[in-house]
Amino acid sequence: MMQRLLLSLLLFACLSLSVGPWINPLPAAAAATSTGPGQQTKPGDDRTLLVYPNPTTGIVHLTINNLQGKKVELSVLNVIGSVMYRETLTEMNDRYTKMLDLSKFANGLYYVRLEADNTSQMCKLVIR
């Protein structure tokens, strides 16, 4: 039980951390309005990983920006950190889009994690 609590706390702490020069942090006002519960991230956003619609009923669209030519690991984790879905993407271009069908996942909170080289980004995802 203590390990699950520590892992959940670690995941929560990592949500706000992004490592690498390719991630452009949003201004404080934009971050406050685009990451709140029930709000969607829109495809015109400048972040590296966009997940929309959020919340979702299961069909999720991902847009990955500015990782052309890189090998990317894409994962979906549940709230205790178990990997529910994993895929390696190799044919990346400047703006890559992908649809995931997560409709068989139970309702709840998930995390979409993107890793490339020594960098990573994580986004919350709510399935209703």
Steps between C-alpha positions, in 0.01 A plus 500: 500500500783738589670427164182591312467823696863591431463417131184711476675791670797462266274502194318807630831679562627410153195642323627853525859413407616498143863438418660621182547809290227407249212564740377858501337577834165674482449837663343468846161627379489252212605211722225580747230506233609207283562232762195534725256214540241478228693719257638386169843547355458627147702388195642851439694495828883527484578225751676182391222261607133590461225265620141577402211486566552493874293371672413228250274200466790300357600633157804722550698699246869568558706763324877486540691808387867566419642149537575426137752221447492389866396167649211562739357275772131563563336350810168521683524437874231457760508698824721247682757508219421172320556522125166435329617574144844544343613571148828601336465760225784525249365681194464840665456820305468862616133454596395139558140409587363173630163372620479259793191299590504473879128428527569160662684670786308551825380851577752703698824693491787396274830652391629517143880497501725588209875429515761586237877500551555632855175693512148422609158660536192375679137610468196411709212328324153440643285221356126526580 
